């Protein structure tokens, strides 16, 4: 008897989850339709998308700059560049 009730509870839980998902999907679809119909909303969405892209780019640059392996490689390149400035690495024409 308890196994049957547990299965019913699981089914009810899944049905409720599907209903909530469908409801959220319908709300999102209504927002997209509304945005598509209004030029101001489209402009606002483009601005928001650009801001998000800038934030993601800044975050990626920050993470890259704070990555010790990347910084070590960068330091090696800088050291290599400064050592190449030395005349001993330049071939002479004589």
Backbone as JSON Lines, residues from 0, in Angstrom:
{"i":0,"aa":"X","n":[0.82,-1.19,0.0],"ca":[0.0,0.0,0.0],"c":[0.87,1.26,0.0]}
{"i":1,"aa":"X","n":[1.95,1.21,0.78],"ca":[2.83,2.37,0.88],"c":[3.59,2.6,-0.42]}
{"i":2,"aa":"X","n":[3.93,1.53,-1.15],"ca":[4.63,1.64,-2.42],"c":[3.75,2.35,-3.44]}
{"i":3,"aa":"X","n":[2.47,2.05,-3.46],"ca":[1.53,2.68,-4.37],"c":[1.41,4.17,-4.04]}
{"i":4,"aa":"X","n":[1.35,4.51,-2.76],"ca":[1.24,5.91,-2.35],"c":[2.52,6.67,-2.72]}
{"i":5,"aa":"X","n":[3.66,6.04,-2.54],"ca":[4.93,6.68,-2.87],"c":[5.0,6.97,-4.38]}
{"i":6,"aa":"X","n":[4.54,6.02,-5.18],"ca":[4.54,6.21,-6.64],"c":[3.6,7.35,-7.02]}
{"i":7,"aa":"X","n":[2.44,7.42,-6.37],"ca":[1.5,8.51,-6.64],"c":[2.11,9.86,-6.24]}
{"i":8,"aa":"X","n":[2.81,9.88,-5.1],"ca":[3.47,11.11,-4.66],"c":[4.53,11.55,-5.67]}
{"i":9,"aa":"X","n":[5.29,10.58,-6.17],"ca":[6.31,10.89,-7.18],"c":[5.68,11.43,-8.44]}
{"i":10,"aa":"X","n":[4.57,10.79,-8.88],"ca":[3.88,11.25,-10.08],"c":[3.33,12.67,-9.89]}
{"i":11,"aa":"X","n":[2.76,12.92,-8.72],"ca":[2.23,14.26,-8.43],"c":[3.36,15.29,-8.43]}
{"i":12,"aa":"X","n":[4.49,14.92,-7.85],"ca":[5.64,15.82,-7.79],"c":[6.12,16.15,-9.2]}
{"i":13,"aa":"X","n":[6.22,15.14,-10.05],"ca":[6.67,15.36,-11.43],"c":[5.66,16.19,-12.23]}
{"i":14,"aa":"X","n":[4.37,15.92,-12.03],"ca":[3.34,16.7,-12.73],"c":[3.41,18.16,-12.32]}
{"i":15,"aa":"X","n":[3.59,18.41,-11.03],"ca":[3.68,19.78,-10.54],"c":[4.92,20.48,-11.11]}
{"i":16,"aa":"X","n":[6.02,19.76,-11.18],"ca":[7.23,20.31,-11.76],"c":[7.05,20.66,-13.22]}
{"i":17,"aa":"X","n":[6.39,19.79,-13.96],"ca":[6.12,20.06,-15.38],"c":[5.19,21.27,-15.54]}
{"i":18,"aa":"X","n":[4.19,21.35,-14.67],"ca":[3.25,22.47,-14.74],"c":[3.98,23.79,-14.47]}
{"i":19,"aa":"X","n":[4.85,23.8,-13.47],"ca":[5.6,25.01,-13.16],"c":[6.55,25.38,-14.3]}
{"i":20,"aa":"X","n":[7.17,24.39,-14.89],"ca":[8.07,24.65,-16.02],"c":[7.31,25.22,-17.19]}
{"i":21,"aa":"X","n":[6.16,24.67,-17.48],"ca":[5.33,25.17,-18.57],"c":[4.89,26.6,-18.29]}
{"i":22,"aa":"X","n":[4.53,26.88,-17.06],"ca":[4.11,28.23,-16.68],"c":[5.26,29.23,-16.87]}
{"i":23,"aa":"X","n":[6.45,28.86,-16.42],"ca":[7.62,29.74,-16.6],"c":[7.93,29.94,-18.08]}
{"i":24,"aa":"X","n":[7.78,28.9,-18.87],"ca":[8.04,29.0,-20.31],"c":[7.05,29.95,-20.97]}
{"i":25,"aa":"X","n":[5.8,29.89,-20.57],"ca":[4.78,30.77,-21.14],"c":[5.04,32.23,-20.76]}
{"i":26,"aa":"X","n":[5.47,32.46,-19.54],"ca":[5.79,33.83,-19.1],"c":[6.98,34.35,-19.9]}
{"i":27,"aa":"X","n":[8.01,33.53,-20.07],"ca":[9.19,33.95,-20.84],"c":[8.81,34.22,-22.29]}
{"i":28,"aa":"X","n":[7.97,33.39,-22.87],"ca":[7.53,33.59,-24.24],"c":[6.76,34.89,-24.38]}
{"i":29,"aa":"X","n":[5.91,35.19,-23.42],"ca":[5.15,36.45,-23.45],"c":[6.1,37.64,-23.38]}
{"i":30,"aa":"X","n":[7.13,37.55,-22.59],"ca":[8.12,38.63,-22.5],"c":[8.84,38.84,-23.83]}
{"i":31,"aa":"X","n":[9.23,37.74,-24.45],"ca":[9.94,37.84,-25.73],"c":[9.02,38.43,-26.79]}
{"i":32,"aa":"X","n":[7.77,37.99,-26.83],"ca":[6.82,38.54,-27.8],"c":[6.63,40.04,-27.57]}
{"i":33,"aa":"X","n":[6.51,40.42,-26.32],"ca":[6.33,41.83,-25.98],"c":[7.55,42.64,-26.4]}
{"i":34,"aa":"X","n":[8.72,42.12,-26.13],"ca":[9.96,42.8,-26.49],"c":[10.06,42.95,-28.0]}
{"i":35,"aa":"X","n":[9.66,41.93,-28.72],"ca":[9.74,41.96,-30.18],"c":[8.83,43.04,-30.76]}
{"i":36,"aa":"X","n":[7.74,43.31,-30.1],"ca":[6.77,44.26,-30.63],"c":[7.09,45.72,-30.28]}
{"i":37,"aa":"X","n":[7.98,45.95,-29.32],"ca":[8.25,47.31,-28.87],"c":[9.71,47.68,-29.12]}
{"i":38,"aa":"X","n":[9.95,48.7,-29.95],"ca":[11.32,49.11,-30.26],"c":[12.13,49.5,-29.02]}
{"i":39,"aa":"X","n":[11.5,50.17,-28.06],"ca":[12.21,50.56,-26.84],"c":[12.69,49.34,-26.07]}
{"i":40,"aa":"X","n":[11.87,48.33,-26.04],"ca":[12.25,47.1,-25.33],"c":[13.4,46.41,-26.05]}
{"i":41,"aa":"X","n":[13.39,46.43,-27.38],"ca":[14.5,45.84,-28.14],"c":[15.8,46.59,-27.86]}
{"i":42,"aa":"X","n":[15.72,47.93,-27.83],"ca":[16.9,48.73,-27.54],"c":[17.43,48.45,-26.13]}
{"i":43,"aa":"X","n":[16.52,48.34,-25.19],"ca":[16.92,48.04,-23.81],"c":[17.58,46.67,-23.73]}
{"i":44,"aa":"X","n":[17.04,45.71,-24.45],"ca":[17.62,44.37,-24.46],"c":[19.04,44.4,-25.06]}
{"i":45,"aa":"X","n":[19.2,45.16,-26.14],"ca":[20.54,45.26,-26.76],"c":[21.53,45.92,-25.8]}
{"i":46,"aa":"X","n":[21.1,46.97,-25.1],"ca":[21.98,47.61,-24.12],"c":[22.35,46.64,-23.01]}
{"i":47,"aa":"X","n":[21.36,45.91,-22.54],"ca":[21.6,44.94,-21.47],"c":[22.56,43.85,-21.95]}
{"i":48,"aa":"X","n":[22.36,43.37,-23.15],"ca":[23.24,42.34,-23.71],"c":[24.67,42.86,-23.82]}
{"i":49,"aa":"X","n":[24.83,44.11,-24.25],"ca":[26.17,44.7,-24.36],"c":[26.83,44.84,-23.0]}
{"i":50,"aa":"X","n":[26.08,45.26,-22.0],"ca":[26.63,45.39,-20.64],"c":[27.05,44.03,-20.12]}
{"i":51,"aa":"X","n":[26.24,43.03,-20.32],"ca":[26.59,41.68,-19.87],"c":[27.86,41.2,-20.57]}
{"i":52,"aa":"X","n":[27.97,41.46,-21.86],"ca":[29.17,41.05,-22.6],"c":[30.4,41.77,-22.06]}
{"i":53,"aa":"X","n":[30.28,43.05,-21.75],"ca":[31.4,43.8,-21.19],"c":[31.8,43.25,-19.82]}
{"i":54,"aa":"X","n":[30.82,42.93,-19.01],"ca":[31.11,42.38,-17.68],"c":[31.79,41.02,-17.8]}
{"i":55,"aa":"X","n":[31.3,40.18,-18.71],"ca":[31.92,38.87,-18.92],"c":[33.35,39.01,-19.42]}
{"i":56,"aa":"X","n":[33.58,39.97,-20.3],"ca":[34.93,40.2,-20.82],"c":[35.86,40.69,-19.71]}
{"i":57,"aa":"X","n":[35.36,41.62,-18.89],"ca":[36.18,42.13,-17.79],"c":[36.48,41.01,-16.79]}
{"i":58,"aa":"X","n":[35.5,40.17,-16.53],"ca":[35.71,39.05,-15.61],"c":[36.76,38.09,-16.17]}
{"i":59,"aa":"X","n":[36.66,37.8,-17.45],"ca":[37.63,36.89,-18.08],"c":[39.03,37.48,-18.02]}
{"i":60,"aa":"X","n":[39.15,38.78,-18.28],"ca":[40.46,39.43,-18.22],"c":[41.0,39.4,-16.79]}
{"i":61,"aa":"X","n":[40.13,39.65,-15.81],"ca":[40.55,39.63,-14.41],"c":[41.02,38.23,-14.02]}
{"i":62,"aa":"X","n":[40.26,37.22,-14.43],"ca":[40.65,35.84,-14.11],"c":[41.96,35.49,-14.8]}
{"i":63,"aa":"X","n":[42.13,35.94,-16.04],"ca":[43.36,35.68,-16.77],"c":[44.54,36.35,-16.07]}
{"i":64,"aa":"X","n":[44.34,37.59,-15.65],"ca":[45.42,38.35,-15.01],"c":[45.77,37.78,-13.64]}
{"i":65,"aa":"X","n":[44.82,37.15,-12.99],"ca":[45.07,36.6,-11.66],"c":[45.45,35.12,-11.69]}
{"i":66,"aa":"X","n":[45.63,34.58,-12.86],"ca":[46.03,33.19,-13.01],"c":[47.55,33.15,-12.92]}
{"i":67,"aa":"X","n":[48.08,32.49,-11.91],"ca":[49.53,32.49,-11.68],"c":[50.29,31.83,-12.83]}
{"i":68,"aa":"X","n":[49.75,30.8,-13.45],"ca":[50.42,30.15,-14.57],"c":[50.53,31.11,-15.76]}
{"i":69,"aa":"X","n":[49.45,31.81,-16.04],"ca":[49.46,32.75,-17.15],"c":[50.44,33.87,-16.86]}
{"i":70,"aa":"X","n":[50.44,34.36,-15.63],"ca":[51.35,35.45,-15.28],"c":[52.8,34.99,-15.36]}
{"i":71,"aa":"X","n":[53.08,33.76,-14.99],"ca":[54.44,33.24,-15.09],"c":[54.87,33.18,-16.56]}
{"i":72,"aa":"X","n":[53.98,32.73,-17.44],"ca":[54.29,32.69,-18.87],"c":[54.49,34.1,-19.41]}
{"i":73,"aa":"X","n":[53.65,35.02,-18.96],"ca":[53.77,36.41,-19.39],"c":[55.11,36.99,-18.93]}
{"i":74,"aa":"X","n":[55.49,36.72,-17.68],"ca":[56.77,37.2,-17.16],"c":[57.93,36.62,-17.98]}
{"i":75,"aa":"X","n":[57.82,35.34,-18.36],"ca":[58.86,34.74,-19.19],"c":[58.97,35.45,-20.53]}
{"i":76,"aa":"X","n":[57.84,35.78,-21.12],"ca":[57.85,36.5,-22.4],"c":[58.46,37.89,-22.23]}
{"i":77,"aa":"X","n":[58.13,38.55,-21.14],"ca":[58.69,39.87,-20.88],"c":[60.19,39.76,-20.71]}
{"i":78,"aa":"X","n":[60.64,38.76,-19.93],"ca":[62.08,38.56,-19.73],"c":[62.76,38.27,-21.06]}
{"i":79,"aa":"X","n":[62.12,37.45,-21.89],"ca":[62.68,37.13,-23.2],"c":[62.77,38.38,-24.05]}
{"i":80,"aa":"X","n":[61.74,39.21,-23.99],"ca":[61.72,40.46,-24.76],"c":[62.81,41.41,-24.31]}
{"i":81,"aa":"X","n":[63.01,41.51,-23.01],"ca":[64.05,42.42,-22.53],"c":[65.43,41.88,-22.84]}
{"i":82,"aa":"X","n":[65.6,40.57,-22.81],"ca":[66.91,40.01,-23.14],"c":[67.19,40.13,-24.64]}
{"i":83,"aa":"X","n":[66.16,40.16,-25.45],"ca":[66.36,40.31,-26.89],"c":[66.74,41.74,-27.22]}
{"i":84,"aa":"X","n":[66.44,42.66,-26.32],"ca":[66.84,44.04,-26.54],"c":[68.36,44.19,-26.41]}
{"i":85,"aa":"X","n":[68.98,43.24,-25.77],"ca":[70.42,43.25,-25.6],"c":[71.09,43.01,-26.95]}
{"i":86,"aa":"X","n":[72.17,43.73,-27.24],"ca":[72.85,43.62,-28.53],"c":[73.53,42.26,-28.74]}
{"i":87,"aa":"X","n":[73.73,41.52,-27.69],"ca":[74.43,40.24,-27.83],"c":[73.62,39.24,-28.64]}
{"i":88,"aa":"X","n":[72.31,39.42,-28.73],"ca":[71.47,38.49,-29.49],"c":[71.3,38.93,-30.94]}
{"i":89,"aa":"X","n":[71.73,40.12,-31.27],"ca":[71.55,40.63,-32.61],"c":[72.75,40.23,-33.47]}
{"i":90,"aa":"X","n":[72.5,39.69,-34.63],"ca":[73.63,39.35,-35.51],"c":[74.31,40.62,-36.0]}
{"i":91,"aa":"X","n":[75.61,40.54,-36.11],"ca":[76.34,41.73,-36.59],"c":[76.57,41.59,-38.09]}
{"i":92,"aa":"X","n":[76.64,42.69,-38.75],"ca":[76.82,42.72,-40.2],"c":[78.29,42.77,-40.59]}
{"i":93,"aa":"X","n":[79.2,42.69,-39.64],"ca":[80.62,42.81,-39.98],"c":[81.25,41.51,-40.36]}
